[in-house]
């Protein structure tokens, strides 16, 4: 039996339980070779497989799919953050290939961050902090209008 959209009880159920967290991220890319070189050669992702129109890469517990397609990167603050320690970020910045990388923002928040764009203009953040360190920093210097939800 299918519930009517007018029936509010149809949307009342037990909470959804997340068992394993984030699964994967897929990014459209215009040049597969350039993107693989950027993510693997510069940022240290591991190449898993590639095919004519895509590739699977991994970074710690993150699965990244690169898919050839029409690329339209976000023009707002939307970005993807990956965990790197400060030493790794320094090593990346010292690589010759980093000279061609575009930075889209300077860091002004807790933890070391490097804000860069991939070859197609997708906004990335390499960040050394965690949710726990960010929340701790907000106890000392809260955002304007901050409200703790739990």
C-alpha positions in Angstrom: 0.0 0.0 0.0 1.3 3.4 -0.9 0.6 6.3 1.4 -0.8 9.6 0.1 1.4 12.6 0.2 -1.4 14.3 2.2 -1.0 11.7 5.0 1.5 13.2 7.4 1.8 9.9 9.2 3.5 8.5 6.0 6.6 10.5 6.9 6.8 9.5 10.6 9.1 6.6 11.0 12.0 5.5 13.0 15.2 7.5 12.5 17.6 6.5 9.8 20.7 4.9 11.1 23.9 5.5 9.3 26.1 2.5 9.4 29.2 3.3 7.5 29.3 7.0 6.8 30.4 8.6 3.5 30.6 6.3 0.5 32.1 8.1 -2.5 32.4 11.3 -4.4 32.1 11.6 -8.2 33.5 14.6 -10.1 33.0 15.3 -13.8 36.3 16.0 -15.5 37.2 17.3 -19.0 40.6 15.6 -19.2 41.0 12.2 -17.5 44.8 12.1 -17.8 45.3 15.6 -16.3 42.9 14.8 -13.5 44.5 11.5 -12.6 47.9 13.3 -12.6 46.6 16.0 -10.3 44.9 13.7 -7.8 47.5 10.9 -7.8 50.7 12.7 -8.8 50.2 15.9 -6.8 47.8 15.1 -4.0 48.8 11.4 -3.4 45.6 9.6 -4.2 46.0 6.0 -5.2 44.8 5.0 -8.7 42.6 1.9 -8.5 41.2 1.4 -12.1 40.6 3.5 -15.2 38.5 3.0 -18.3 37.7 5.0 -21.4 35.5 7.5 -19.6 36.5 7.4 -16.0 38.7 6.2 -13.1 38.4 5.2 -9.5 40.9 6.6 -7.1 41.2 6.2 -3.3 42.5 8.4 -0.5 42.4 6.8 3.0 38.7 5.8 3.3 37.5 8.1 0.4 36.6 6.6 -3.0 36.8 9.2 -5.7 35.3 8.6 -9.2 36.5 10.8 -12.0 33.9 10.8 -14.9 34.5 12.4 -18.3 31.6 14.8 -18.9 30.4 18.3 -19.1 32.1 20.1 -16.3 30.3 22.9 -14.5 32.1 23.5 -11.1 30.2 25.4 -8.4 30.7 29.1 -8.2 29.6 29.4 -4.6 31.4 28.3 -1.4 30.7 24.6 -2.0 33.9 22.6 -1.8 35.3 19.2 -1.0 37.7 18.8 2.0 40.3 16.1 2.4 42.4 15.4 5.5 46.1 16.2 5.2 48.6 17.0 7.9 50.6 20.2 7.8 53.8 18.4 6.6 52.0 16.8 3.7 50.5 20.1 2.6 54.0 21.6 2.7 55.4 18.8 0.6 52.6 19.3 -2.0 53.4 23.0 -2.2 57.0 22.2 -2.8 56.3 20.1 -5.9 56.9 21.7 -9.2 53.4 20.8 -10.4 51.9 23.0 -7.6 53.1 26.1 -9.4 50.2 25.7 -11.9 47.6 25.1 -9.2 45.1 27.9 -8.5 44.3 28.8 -4.9 40.7 30.1 -4.4 40.9 31.3 -0.8 43.3 32.0 2.1 42.9 30.1 5.3 41.1 32.0 8.1 39.7 29.2 10.2 41.0 26.6 12.7 43.7 24.2 11.5 45.9 24.4 8.6 44.1 24.6 5.3 45.1 24.9 1.7 42.3 26.0 -0.7 43.0 24.9 -4.3 41.2 24.2 -7.5 41.6 21.0 -9.5 42.3 21.2 -13.3 38.5 21.6 -14.0 38.0 24.3 -11.3 36.4 22.1 -8.6 37.1 23.7 -5.2 39.1 21.6 -2.8 40.4 22.1 0.7 43.3 20.2 2.2 42.7 20.5 5.9 44.6 19.3 9.0 41.8 19.6 11.5 38.7 17.6 12.3 35.2 18.2 13.4 36.3 17.8 17.1 39.1 20.4 16.7 36.7 22.8 14.9 34.0 22.4 17.6 36.7 23.0 20.3 37.7 26.2 18.5 34.1 27.4 18.5 34.0 27.2 22.3 36.8 29.7 22.4 35.7 31.9 19.4 32.1 31.2 18.4 30.7 32.2 15.0 28.2 35.1 15.0 24.8 33.7 16.0 26.3 30.2 16.8 23.7 27.8 18.3 24.8 24.4 19.7 22.4 21.7 18.4 23.2 19.0 20.9 
